[in-house]
Amino acid sequence: MHPLIMFLKRLYTGWRPLFWLLLLLLLAQSFFMYKGIQNLPFFLYHMYSKEHRPQDSIPVYLLKTPYGYLDHKQLSNREEELFLNTVAYYQNLQRDGDGTAEAVEKRFKKRVSSAAYEWFNHHLINDSFSLKQFPLWWGRYARSVLGENIPGISLVRSYVYSKPPFMKSPVDSILFHSASR
């Protein structure tokens, strides 16, 4: 007999409330997978996975001050994550959006009143004003972590080639500059 069936049978005889809860969760997960609905705690594979295009280089974000490039490895892991991963997320939001507008429209547009739909749009979707505020927040955060009032911090994007000889691109681009206040 299959181990899962044996486990469910033992659970049914030993602890029926947990058996029924587990059975309900399994049925709900099956339903949500069939319908393609993305609801917590019912995760779907495509919520966290998408096909990535082949790339010949990998973007690298660098912090540039008037004193030179900052070695971000001197920061704690949490600070490095906030510095660099938020920037990658910001870049993706600028380029592609985050898909929330499409998800809100698909889920709610014809199912709720127009007032409720506008409320969902206002509260669930990242607006352009929020995106414009990111460089200011990032500059303030950088200064607070570095503990100095550095006159100007720039965020620079460069590339490292993903094929041998794995060299850094000679061309860098400044994503944004944050002047001190």
Secondary structure in CASP SS format (residue, H / E / C, confidence):
PFRMAT SS
TARGET T0000
AUTHOR 0000-0000-0000
METHOD secondary structure of the structure
MODEL  1
M C 1.00
H C 1.00
P H 1.00
L H 1.00
I H 1.00
M H 1.00
F H 1.00
L H 1.00
K H 1.00
R H 1.00
L H 1.00
Y H 1.00
T H 1.00
G H 1.00
W C 1.00
R H 1.00
P H 1.00
L H 1.00
F H 1.00
W H 1.00
L H 1.00
L H 1.00
L H 1.00
L H 1.00
L H 1.00
L H 1.00
L H 1.00
A H 1.00
Q H 1.00
S H 1.00
F H 1.00
F H 1.00
M H 1.00
Y H 1.00
K H 1.00
G C 1.00
I C 1.00
Q C 1.00
N E 1.00
L C 1.00
P C 1.00
F E 1.00
F C 1.00
L C 1.00
Y H 1.00
H H 1.00
M H 1.00
Y C 1.00
S C 1.00
K C 1.00
E C 1.00
H C 1.00
R C 1.00
P C 1.00
Q C 1.00
D C 1.00
S E 1.00
I E 1.00
P E 1.00
V E 1.00
Y E 1.00
L E 1.00
L E 1.00
K E 1.00
T E 1.00
P C 1.00
Y C 1.00
G E 1.00
Y E 1.00
L C 1.00
D C 1.00
H H 1.00
K H 1.00
Q H 1.00
L C 1.00
S C 1.00
N H 1.00
R H 1.00
E H 1.00
E H 1.00
E H 1.00
L H 1.00
F H 1.00
L H 1.00
N H 1.00
T H 1.00
V H 1.00
A H 1.00
Y H 1.00
Y H 1.00
Q H 1.00
N H 1.00
L H 1.00
Q H 1.00
R H 1.00
D H 1.00
G C 1.00
D C 1.00
G C 1.00
T H 1.00
A H 1.00
E H 1.00
A H 1.00
V H 1.00
E H 1.00
K H 1.00
R H 1.00
F H 1.00
K C 1.00
K C 1.00
R C 1.00
V C 1.00
S C 1.00
S H 1.00
A H 1.00
A H 1.00
Y H 1.00
E H 1.00
W H 1.00
F H 1.00
N H 1.00
H H 1.00
H H 1.00
L H 1.00
I C 1.00
N C 1.00
D C 1.00
S H 1.00
F H 1.00
S H 1.00
L H 1.00
K H 1.00
Q H 1.00
F H 1.00
P H 1.00
L H 1.00
W H 1.00
W H 1.00
G H 1.00
R H 1.00
Y H 1.00
A H 1.00
R H 1.00
S H 1.00
V H 1.00
L H 1.00
G C 1.00
E C 1.00
N C 1.00
I C 1.00
P C 1.00
G E 1.00
I E 1.00
S E 1.00
L E 1.00
V E 1.00
R E 1.00
S E 1.00
Y E 1.00
V E 1.00
Y E 1.00
S C 1.00
K C 1.00
P C 1.00
P C 1.00
F C 1.00
M C 1.00
K E 1.00
S C 1.00
P C 1.00
V C 1.00
D C 1.00
S E 1.00
I E 1.00
L E 1.00
F E 1.00
H E 1.00
S E 1.00
A E 1.00
S C 1.00
R C 1.00
END
